[in-house]
Amino acid sequence: MNYKNGKDVLPPRLLEELQRYIQGELLYIPKPQSERAAWGEKSGSRVMIERRNEEIFRHYEDGRTVPELEREYHLSGESIRKIIVKLRSAAAFALNAPDTVDKADAYEPVRAGKR
């Protein structure tokens, strides 16, 4: 973390106001919430864990048991089961079902009015 001298970066009136509350101490000013990165986004950990979880789910669907997956991935049985349940429910709601329509012109026009 880089520290900056307040008199170099703050307008004089703001510096004077801050000095009324804090003098000669370090003050942390956080980023706005909209500029914060979510956990693991910068390091790539989030993507790595998502890939690992998808791999665990594929192995489970291919017939591997929870105890086998525990030993291979060094996770508890509860963690393995949570991953399986989460990805199973995500797969159930996948939008790439075979009955989806790819073309906008696949629908027939409907006329409004009396029949």
NORFEN-V82724 format. One record per residue. PHI is phi in whole degrees, -180 to 180 (NA if undefined). OMEGA is omega as a letter, one per 30 degrees, with the letter a starting at -180 (none if undefined). Layout:
# NORFEN-V82724
phi=(PHI;PHI)
omega=(OMEGA;OMEGA)
This chain:
# NORFEN-V82724
phi=(NA;-93;-100;-122;-78;-56;-70;-88;-121;-106;-63;-53;-66;-68;-59;-62;-66;-64;-65;-69;-102;-148;-134;69;-113;-81;-131;-95;-116;-72;-69;-63;-55;-69;-101;-80;-87;-71;-55;80;-71;-76;-82;89;-62;-61;-66;-61;-69;-62;-65;-61;-65;-65;-65;-59;-64;-62;-61;-64;-65;-81;111;-70;-89;-60;-60;-64;-68;-58;-67;-70;-102;57;-123;-74;-61;-64;-64;-61;-64;-62;-62;-63;-63;-63;-75;-65;-70;-66;-68;-67;-106;-62;-86;-96;-66;-66;-91;-75;-99;-93;-112;-67;-84;-76;-91;-86;-68;-119;-92;-84;131;-77;-105)
omega=(l;l;l;l;a;a;l;a;a;l;a;a;l;l;l;l;l;l;l;a;a;a;l;l;l;a;l;l;a;l;l;a;a;a;a;l;l;a;l;a;a;a;a;a;a;a;a;a;l;l;l;a;l;l;l;a;l;l;l;l;l;l;l;a;l;l;l;a;l;a;a;a;l;l;l;l;l;l;l;a;l;l;a;a;a;a;l;l;l;l;a;a;a;a;a;l;a;a;l;a;a;a;l;a;l;l;l;l;l;l;l;l;a;l;none)
